[in-house]
Amino acid sequence: MDTLSYSVSNQTVGLPKVRPSDRAVRRYHQRGKPAHNVGCAGEDLETAITAGGELVSNPPSWMLSARTEALFVVVGGSVALPVACNGGARRIAVSCIADNSISTHERDGRTLGRGRRQQARRAKR
């Protein structure tokens, strides 16, 4: 099994490798690297986890506390990846949450979609 070193409470501990799920890669692509293609964003995310990921037991202060995961990988203080333990020592980053939420590109797409839904509702009245 691949192991990497992560910083936990100012100690370096060897832990099993955290692998990003497809959802985590898509979210990272949408929220952090919209100019890249999804494959490049996935490679970038894996590199960021390996090079500067910090495994913590509490979510960052900027993150909503509705998450139930016990572990998070924090990258650069602005990206948090909730981690699920999947059978034994295997760890998977199940999503990607960025400080300042979403990219301008994603926000514009959501705003456009919201406007279309509102127009459809008005047309039904």
N, C-alpha and C positions, 0 to 999 in steps of 0.2 A: 504494500500500500504506500502511495506517495505521502510523504510528510513534509510540511513546511514549518518554518518558525514564525510565530505570531507574537506580538507583544500583548501581554495581558497584565494589567495593573503594574506596569513598569518592570515586568519580568518577561523574559523570552522563554516560551514554552513550545516544545515540539508537539504539534497537533496534526491530525489527519488533514489532508488537503481539502479546502472548501471549493466545491465546484459550482459555478453558476448554472442555474436552470435556464431553459429556453426563455421562460417568462422574465427572469432577471436580465438576460441579455437584451430582450426586446425593450424592457423598461429603461435600461441604461442607454440604449440607442435612442429612444424617444426623448428622454429627459436630459441626457448628457452629451451625446454625440450624434445629433440628427444629420449632420453633413456626411458622416461615414455610412458605408453600407453595414448591414447587420453583422456580417462576418467579421469585419474590421473592428466593430464596436465590441464584439464578443472577445476577440483577442486582446483588445485594449483593457477590457474589464478583468480578464484573467491575469494580465500583467500587473494591473493596479492592485489586485488582491494579493498577489504574490510579493510584489515589491513594497507595498506600504499598507497592507491591510492590518487592522488592529482588531482582534477578537475581544469583544466586551460582553458583559452579561446584562447591561442596561442600555436601552436605546439612547441615542444622543438627545440632548435637551431640546433641540429644535423639532424633533420628531413627535408626532402624535402618539400618545401612550396606549392606543387601542390594540397594538400588536401583542400577540400572546407568545411569540417565540422567546426562548430563554437566552439565545445568543445572537449577536449581530457582528458583522464585519463592517468596520467603519474605515472608509478610504478617504484620506485627506481632510477629514472633518466635515465634508459636505455630501458624502454619499454613504448611505447605510444599506446593508444587505441583511435582511432577516434570515437566519440560518435555521434549517430544520435538520434534526438528526434522524437519518433514515437507516435504521437497522444497524446496530453496533456503532462503529466509529465513523461511519460515512456521514459527511456533512454537505448539505446542499443549500446554496443561497437561493431562496424561493422567489425573491422579488428585488427590486432596486428602488430605493426612495432617496430622492435628492433634496438637499436643502434648497429652498426657493422653488420647490416643487417641480415644475415642468419647463421645458424649453419654450421659447417664443413660438417656434414652428408648431409644436404640439398644442399650445394654448390657442393659437390662431385657428387651428383645425377644429378644436372643441367649440370655440366661439361660433364658427361658421355652422357647425352641426346644430348647435343650440338655436341659432337663428332660424334654420330650416324647420326644426321641430316646432318652434313657436308659430311660424307661418302656417304650417300644416294644421295646427290646433285651431288657429283663427279661421281657416278656410272651412273647417268642419262645423263651426258655429252657425 
